[in-house]
């Protein structure tokens, strides 16, 4: 007479328990080989003995430089950011903060940021070439098109694009005094724009749509501040 078979439920339970112990053994071997077990033991001992915890890359949020060999590098000066004030860089100005308000960089990442404002993008590029240690800037906010056209100027600094700060949402306009209501009416008239700026590219695009080029208008090269002043003074056209 054959022995009675165990219930199916017991077989499944034994299989689950066996798989659990196999996975536990494999995980233990992996943790020992990769050093996870040793690091966990060190952290537990640091907590029990009251020692300063050892830091690793996973202890820092995104955007913060992790320490090397448990030594945190404390910057001796603020991170200098150069920009031309305009609507597209508003998020960067908000994150940087000022003397009256703590920005996101300081509050969330403990990074001191100093913003240097320039009137022209060309000045921002030159400051980036000099670098923050030489009276320039460490980071520059530049239009993508302007960065692409400045390869020769920025070759030595070898900049890298870190993030997209913003995009145009209609801040750039082509304004004219009455009775000029069409772009085609700008023929042989004076038009002010900052060379290689967002407004300059808008002017090129608008002229091309009207069948004109820069040769058909008298271009007055100005910086951002001067363009606004002249527009208000009604000296254009």
C-alpha positions, 0 to 999 in steps of 0.5 A: 500500500503506497504512502499518502500524498501530501496535500497540494497546498503543502507542496506549494508552500514548500516550494515558495519557502525553498525559493525564498531561501535560494533568493536570500542566499544569492542576494547575500553572495551578491551583497558580499561581492559588491561590498553592500554588506560591508557598507551597511555594517559600517553605517550601523556601527557609525550610528551605534558609536555616534560617529559621523556618517560616511557619505556616498553618491546616493546620499545627495539629490540630483544636481549636487556633486557627491564627495570623493572618499568621504570628503566634501568639497566646500566651494570657496566662492559662489557659483557665478552665472552670467545672463542677459535679463529677459523672460526666458531666464526668469526661472534661473533668476528665481532659482538663484535668489537675491539679497532679500530672498533665498533661492532654490539653489541655496534652499534645496542644494546649499549652493551659493549662486551669484548672478551677473547681468550683462547687456549683450550676449557677446559680453556673456560669452567673453565672460564664460571664456574668462571663467569664474576664477578670472573675473568671468562666469562659471555658467552662462545662459545663452540661446541655443542658436547663439551657442551654436554660432559661437563655436570658434569663440568658445572652443578653449572653454569647451562648454557643455549644455547643462539644461534648457532653462526656458523657451520663447513664449512670445516675449520677442516682438517686432514693433513699429510706429504707425502708419507702418502695419506690415513688415513689407513697409520696413523697406529702406527704414531703420530697424534696431536689433541686438545682433545674434539675439532672439529678436535678431532671429525674429527680424530675419524670419519676419523679413524673409516671410515678407520677401525682404532681407537685411540688405533691404533695411538699415540695421541699427545694432544695439544691446538689449537696453538701448533697443528698449530706450530707442523704441520708447524714444520713437526714433526708429523708422 
